[in-house]
Structures are given as structure tokens and as C-alpha cells.
Amino acid sequence: MAQTVVEIHVPLRATPGLPEHSYQYPWIDDVEEHLAEQDDVEVFDDGEEVDDVYIFFITGGSESALLDAASRLATLERVPAGAFAVVTDEDAEEFGQGRRVTLPMS
């Protein structure tokens, strides 16, 4: 049986108020640090920029635990609004192929 993977799609938006020539997406580092500190999930693969979103990949827990972790990630201070998760598995051939879940979950 294939391992469950949750893709977390975050709109690729610059952080407002940063100096013009500074790194405009510090929230990506915030998310990566947050994921590294989680005990209930594992990072499945490196994050990836695809079109107008940045995708993070997590696995290592039940679907419920993975979606809870994705929901917490979506509420981090600098993470742009509009994130969503896609529940898929390690055998998926393309990004975004699976059940879409709006984040944060209520």
C-alpha cells in the first residue's frame, strides 16, 4: 500500500513591507523550520515552486494528523492566505492529483 502524502500548496506571494532587494519569501524558511520541529509528521520531499504556488510535502502520519499539521502550517504568521492541501500518495505522477482540502481547517 502506498504511503499517504499531503501536498501543501501556498500562494507564492511576497511578504509585504520588506526592503525591495531583500528575499521576498521568508515565510518559506518559516514553514521549513516549522516542519522540521514537528514530531507527528515527516517532510516527504523538498519544497518546490510550481507556477504561482510553493508546495511543501509531508507524510509519516495518518491522514488526519497530516491535515492537522497542514492546517497549523497555514496559520503561521507570515504564510500567505489561500493555502490548500492535496491528499495523495507517494505513487502520484503529478502534483495536485488527489482530494483538495481548504486550509486552515475549522
Beta strands, then each sheet from edge to edge (+ up, - down):
strand 1: 4-11
strand 2: 42-50
strand 3: 53-59
strand 4: 84-89
strand 5: 99-102
sheet 1: 2+ 3- 1+ 4- 5+
end
